[in-house]
Amino acid sequence: MLYGLFFWLHRWISPFNVFRYITFRAALAALTAAAISYFSVPVFIGWARRFGNTQSIRKDGPSGHLSKQGTPTMGGIVIAASILVSALCWCDLRNGYVLIMMLATAGFSAIGFFDDYLKVARKNSKGLPARYKFGLQIFLALALGVIVYVNPHDPYRSMLAIPFFKKWLLHFGIFYIPFSVLVMVGASNAVNLTDGIDGLAIGLVAIATIANGVLIYISGHEGLSAYLHVLHISYAGELTVFCGAMFGAAIGFLWYNSYPADLFMGDVGSLGLGGALGTLAVISKQEIILAVVGGIFVAETVSVILQVASFKLTGKRIFRMAPLHHHFELKGWAEPKVIVRFWIVGIILALMSLATFKVR
């Protein structure tokens, strides 16, 4: 909205021409989302306490977490609102990719909201039954996958790019749709599993979003994509602005979600952010890179799968507790140490993902 107004004014006031630049609007989107998130959280915390909207802590987890009982939750509502309002202000709403990202963010966040609402209403850590939660996620991801697949402006809509190779593309055809569903639903739940200690998931999302923003800007820039020999996705560069909004919302929320957290984002935040990252990967054809930049999310998910499989097959556990961050807590690592060390690994993985664009 503001983008359209200010860019229109450039006809008479030439300095307003700066709003045509994606990087400038991405910075504005980040600042706007950060401000909305930062100033809205205290209001939301007061509302959550007044209405008893607090977190129930599972009793079989690390004992140090029991003190967090009663911490306000569902802060992901603020995150989603900050992203969407900022995107409405600074993105070009004529761009179909922006609308897809807004739908993905709102849709996955809504599923998380229903899950959180049931947890709060029932005063326990069990929310929406898994079959319903996964069913809704699959339905939404399927709709998004079909929309991306039928896009006539994207000649690579059914292809998978392989990192480190300039022209190695796998053609999936119609089967790209179920593959995209796997990416989006997998990313959504991977972030959800990682959101178990204060600030861990939201910090990693901020790191991954910055890396994705750079990657998608290059993909959407005709000159840079040609120079680096990567797929040029027409019109996708506008999503750099959306990434700016995601980053800003994450940083603003992290101020309150850092250890010890004043507010949890809940499933409404983790499912929404994970779904958004997965959708970004599908649009930019960086599905494999997502597994690199989000390596911690992958490790957390794999730890749960291995733990469950091992216990069912052998009756023994591989880790002291899954997801992986709880394993290190039970080994004696203080919660802040787990968080910071996982962030450090996340930064390294983000840098590795950026390196794949040059090493080809």
DRENVOLO-914968 format. One record per residue (C-alpha): x, y, z; chain. Coordinates in pm, whole numbers, m for minus. Layout:
# residues N
X | Y | Z | A
...
***
This chain:
# residues 360
0 | 0 | 0 | A
266 | 251 | 105 | A
493 | 126 | m172 | A
227 | 199 | m435 | A
161 | 546 | m294 | A
524 | 652 | m261 | A
629 | 510 | m595 | A
336 | 691 | m759 | A
463 | 1016 | m609 | A
799 | 978 | m782 | A
642 | 1123 | m1096 | A
645 | 1463 | m927 | A
901 | 1418 | m650 | A
1205 | 1239 | m790 | A
1356 | 1119 | m456 | A
1057 | 887 | m416 | A
1205 | 686 | m702 | A
1413 | 508 | m436 | A
1106 | 297 | m353 | A
1150 | 108 | m677 | A
1455 | m67 | m531 | A
1388 | m403 | m371 | A
1679 | m376 | m127 | A
1554 | m40 | 5 | A
1203 | m173 | 59 | A
1340 | m491 | 219 | A
1515 | m276 | 479 | A
1196 | m77 | 537 | A
997 | m400 | 568 | A
1242 | m533 | 828 | A
1229 | m212 | 1032 | A
850 | m193 | 1010 | A
796 | m555 | 1114 | A
1052 | m526 | 1394 | A
880 | m214 | 1531 | A
533 | m370 | 1514 | A
656 | m688 | 1681 | A
859 | m510 | 1950 | A
585 | m268 | 2056 | A
298 | m517 | 2026 | A
443 | m795 | 2241 | A
404 | m617 | 2580 | A
38 | m549 | 2499 | A
m10 | m910 | 2393 | A
155 | m1041 | 2712 | A
m86 | m837 | 2923 | A
m381 | m969 | 2725 | A
m256 | m1329 | 2749 | A
m216 | m1310 | 3127 | A
m558 | m1153 | 3170 | A
m730 | m1429 | 2976 | A
m519 | m1718 | 3106 | A
m350 | m1776 | 2771 | A
m45 | m1950 | 2917 | A
176 | m2245 | 2833 | A
138 | m2592 | 2985 | A
474 | m2767 | 3026 | A
515 | m3142 | 2971 | A
626 | m3312 | 3293 | A
853 | m3567 | 3123 | A
1090 | m3303 | 2988 | A
1399 | m3145 | 3148 | A
1319 | m3047 | 3507 | A
1441 | m2693 | 3451 | A
1147 | m2632 | 3218 | A
888 | m2678 | 3492 | A
952 | m2322 | 3611 | A
822 | m2199 | 3276 | A
471 | m2318 | 3356 | A
230 | m2029 | 3312 | A
444 | m1831 | 3065 | A
216 | m1655 | 2811 | A
203 | m1828 | 2472 | A
64 | m1786 | 2120 | A
300 | m1495 | 2054 | A
317 | m1618 | 1697 | A
1 | m1415 | 1641 | A
217 | m1103 | 1678 | A
482 | m1247 | 1447 | A
233 | m1333 | 1171 | A
58 | m997 | 1204 | A
390 | m810 | 1189 | A
495 | m995 | 874 | A
164 | m950 | 696 | A
120 | m582 | 784 | A
476 | m502 | 682 | A
434 | m697 | 358 | A
112 | m509 | 284 | A
298 | m183 | 331 | A
616 | m244 | 131 | A
564 | m536 | m110 | A
428 | m497 | m462 | A
88 | m659 | m411 | A
51 | m712 | m786 | A
320 | m979 | m758 | A
163 | m1325 | m740 | A
452 | m1470 | m540 | A
390 | m1218 | m263 | A
26 | m1325 | m243 | A
132 | m1691 | m226 | A
367 | m1615 | 63 | A
99 | m1421 | 248 | A
m142 | m1710 | 203 | A
119 | m1960 | 323 | A
207 | m1754 | 631 | A
m154 | m1689 | 726 | A
m265 | m2046 | 650 | A
4 | m2234 | 843 | A
m27 | m1983 | 1128 | A
m403 | m2046 | 1143 | A
m344 | m2421 | 1179 | A
m101 | m2351 | 1462 | A
m354 | m2118 | 1622 | A
m615 | m2395 | 1642 | A
m354 | m2626 | 1793 | A
m250 | m2369 | 2054 | A
m608 | m2276 | 2135 | A
m692 | m2635 | 2223 | A
m379 | m2661 | 2441 | A
m476 | m2349 | 2631 | A
m842 | m2448 | 2661 | A
m758 | m2796 | 2788 | A
m465 | m2678 | 3004 | A
m230 | m2950 | 2876 | A
43 | m2986 | 2614 | A
m175 | m3185 | 2373 | A
m362 | m2982 | 2117 | A
m503 | m3062 | 1776 | A
m484 | m3439 | 1707 | A
m194 | m3520 | 1475 | A
m416 | m3660 | 1198 | A
m612 | m3334 | 1180 | A
m306 | m3112 | 1206 | A
m116 | m3298 | 935 | A
m428 | m3322 | 725 | A
m480 | m2947 | 730 | A
m113 | m2883 | 658 | A
m115 | m3122 | 363 | A
m433 | m2967 | 224 | A
m290 | m2615 | 244 | A
49 | m2721 | 102 | A
m127 | m2906 | m181 | A
m319 | m2591 | m274 | A
0 | m2385 | m266 | A
189 | m2649 | m465 | A
m75 | m2650 | m737 | A
m68 | m2269 | m756 | A
311 | m2270 | m798 | A
298 | m2555 | m1052 | A
47 | m2384 | m1283 | A
235 | m2053 | m1283 | A
293 | m1975 | m1654 | A
576 | m1729 | m1577 | A
802 | m1993 | m1421 | A
965 | m2230 | m1674 | A
1128 | m2422 | m1385 | A
809 | m2481 | m1187 | A
839 | m2862 | m1205 | A
1217 | m2885 | m1166 | A
1459 | m2939 | m879 | A
1796 | m2763 | m890 | A
2103 | m2949 | m761 | A
2358 | m2738 | m567 | A
2715 | m2707 | m700 | A
2603 | m2787 | m1058 | A
2515 | m2518 | m1310 | A
2272 | m2703 | m1531 | A
2177 | m3016 | m1342 | A
1800 | m3011 | m1309 | A
1568 | m3293 | m1216 | A
1236 | m3281 | m1401 | A
955 | m3401 | m1176 | A
659 | m3310 | m1397 | A
326 | m3342 | m1217 | A
505 | m3524 | m933 | A
659 | m3195 | m830 | A
332 | m3112 | m657 | A
357 | m3390 | m393 | A
728 | m3311 | m359 | A
646 | m2947 | m283 | A
391 | m3063 | m26 | A
664 | m3268 | 143 | A
896 | m2965 | 152 | A
638 | m2725 | 295 | A
487 | m2961 | 552 | A
832 | m3089 | 648 | A
969 | m2737 | 700 | A
665 | m2633 | 902 | A
695 | m2926 | 1142 | A
1075 | m2907 | 1160 | A
1059 | m2553 | 1298 | A
780 | m2665 | 1530 | A
999 | m2944 | 1674 | A
1289 | m2703 | 1721 | A
1076 | m2460 | 1920 | A
1141 | m2622 | 2256 | A
1370 | m2380 | 2440 | A
1373 | m2003 | 2470 | A
1471 | m1818 | 2155 | A
1619 | m2119 | 1975 | A
1373 | m2154 | 1688 | A
1306 | m1784 | 1630 | A
1680 | m1709 | 1620 | A
1742 | m1985 | 1369 | A
1447 | m1863 | 1160 | A
1601 | m1515 | 1152 | A
1934 | m1661 | 1034 | A
1767 | m1879 | 770 | A
1553 | m1589 | 650 | A
1854 | m1366 | 590 | A
2023 | m1640 | 387 | A
1704 | m1711 | 193 | A
1660 | m1340 | 127 | A
2004 | m1322 | m35 | A
1944 | m1637 | m237 | A
1605 | m1528 | m364 | A
1731 | m1179 | m450 | A
2000 | m1336 | m668 | A
1749 | m1572 | m830 | A
1516 | m1285 | m908 | A
1791 | m1057 | m1046 | A
1853 | m1126 | m1413 | A
2213 | m1003 | m1414 | A
2326 | m1170 | m1091 | A
2156 | m1499 | m1171 | A
2325 | m1507 | m1512 | A
2665 | m1423 | m1363 | A
2638 | m1692 | m1095 | A
2475 | m1944 | m1331 | A
2167 | m2000 | m1116 | A
1804 | m2032 | m1218 | A
1645 | m1697 | m1290 | A
1294 | m1691 | m1144 | A
1114 | m1393 | m1297 | A
935 | m1168 | m1046 | A
1067 | m1371 | m748 | A
1303 | m1095 | m641 | A
1010 | m913 | m480 | A
1009 | m1183 | m213 | A
1330 | m1028 | m78 | A
1101 | m764 | 69 | A
888 | m1037 | 226 | A
1204 | m1193 | 372 | A
1286 | m854 | 521 | A
947 | m853 | 692 | A
1005 | m1205 | 827 | A
1347 | m1112 | 960 | A
1223 | m796 | 1127 | A
930 | m974 | 1291 | A
1165 | m1247 | 1419 | A
1415 | m998 | 1566 | A
1143 | m790 | 1733 | A
994 | m1102 | 1889 | A
1333 | m1241 | 1993 | A
1377 | m944 | 2227 | A
1109 | m1097 | 2449 | A
1155 | m1464 | 2359 | A
1526 | m1475 | 2451 | A
1621 | m1665 | 2767 | A
1438 | m1646 | 3003 | A
1140 | m1598 | 2774 | A
860 | m1356 | 2860 | A
646 | m1502 | 2583 | A
640 | m1822 | 2376 | A
544 | m1811 | 2010 | A
356 | m2141 | 2022 | A
257 | m2346 | 1722 | A
92 | m2044 | 1562 | A
442 | m1901 | 1524 | A
651 | m2211 | 1456 | A
414 | m2369 | 1202 | A
361 | m2035 | 1028 | A
731 | m1950 | 1003 | A
828 | m2303 | 899 | A
557 | m2310 | 634 | A
677 | m1974 | 503 | A
1038 | m2096 | 478 | A
925 | m2409 | 295 | A
714 | m2207 | 52 | A
1006 | m1973 | m15 | A
1222 | m2273 | m101 | A
962 | m2410 | m340 | A
919 | m2079 | m522 | A
1293 | m2010 | m550 | A
1378 | m2373 | m641 | A
1615 | m2391 | m343 | A
1457 | m2694 | m176 | A
1789 | m2872 | m123 | A
1956 | m2552 | m4 | A
1677 | m2521 | 255 | A
1801 | m2847 | 408 | A
2148 | m2689 | 436 | A
2053 | m2347 | 570 | A
1800 | m2514 | 798 | A
2035 | m2794 | 897 | A
1950 | m2758 | 1266 | A
1581 | m2797 | 1186 | A
1664 | m3111 | 989 | A
1880 | m3251 | 1270 | A
1604 | m3190 | 1525 | A
1351 | m3371 | 1306 | A
1583 | m3663 | 1230 | A
1658 | m3703 | 1601 | A
1288 | m3750 | 1672 | A
1246 | m4000 | 1388 | A
1550 | m4202 | 1496 | A
1444 | m4196 | 1860 | A
1095 | m4324 | 1786 | A
1217 | m4587 | 1538 | A
1488 | m4714 | 1770 | A
1255 | m4742 | 2070 | A
988 | m4925 | 1871 | A
1234 | m5166 | 1708 | A
1479 | m5232 | 1990 | A
1323 | m5085 | 2302 | A
1629 | m4860 | 2342 | A
1672 | m4486 | 2295 | A
1954 | m4332 | 2092 | A
1931 | m3993 | 2264 | A
1861 | m3910 | 2624 | A
1560 | m3721 | 2494 | A
1439 | m3596 | 2159 | A
1433 | m3345 | 1993 | A
1808 | m3300 | 1993 | A
1825 | m2982 | 2202 | A
1675 | m3169 | 2499 | A
1946 | m3435 | 2466 | A
2216 | m3174 | 2525 | A
2020 | m3022 | 2812 | A
2007 | m3360 | 2985 | A
2382 | m3399 | 2923 | A
2432 | m3096 | 3144 | A
2451 | m2807 | 2898 | A
2282 | m2496 | 3033 | A
1988 | m2385 | 2820 | A
2155 | m2058 | 2704 | A
2462 | m2257 | 2596 | A
2250 | m2492 | 2385 | A
2077 | m2197 | 2224 | A
2390 | m2000 | 2136 | A
2582 | m2303 | 2011 | A
2292 | m2406 | 1788 | A
2276 | m2048 | 1656 | A
2649 | m2062 | 1577 | A
2598 | m2383 | 1379 | A
2300 | m2219 | 1207 | A
2516 | m1923 | 1099 | A
2785 | m2158 | 964 | A
2522 | m2352 | 767 | A
2379 | m2027 | 631 | A
2722 | m1924 | 506 | A
2767 | m2267 | 348 | A
2436 | m2227 | 167 | A
2549 | m1893 | 23 | A
2875 | m2054 | m89 | A
2683 | m2299 | m308 | A
2592 | m2012 | m539 | A
2957 | m1938 | m618 | A
3105 | m2288 | m612 | A
2964 | m2442 | m929 | A
***
